[in-house]
């Protein structure tokens, strides 16, 4: 399974695909309908929303061991057929937005199994 995960890691977005890390370090495809908030880490595709108007396909790691739920360093945008890091100044300039100007929120393609539904606010760096 690790080979499948690594092979797809740089590929175009795969809506709905979720991977889960087991406590002993193995990774496998997650097939549940919703992503549980159960103390594990999940790698998934979703959307990043910048302000009220800019919405981009994204890939990120959910860390359900923390209250923030998302590993900010893991956030990637898919734009112009390439992946870009959240802090990519070139991408933000191309989009005409400033990361500090707008609230950034995120939403996984599959719902989280928790009381509040997304999108969720991305905490500032």
Secondary structure by P-SEA (a helix, b strand, c coil): caaaaaaaccccccccbbbbbcccbbbbbbcccccccccbbbbbbbbbbccccbbbbbbbbbccccccccccccccccccccccccccaaaaaaaccccccbbbbbbcccccccccccccccccc
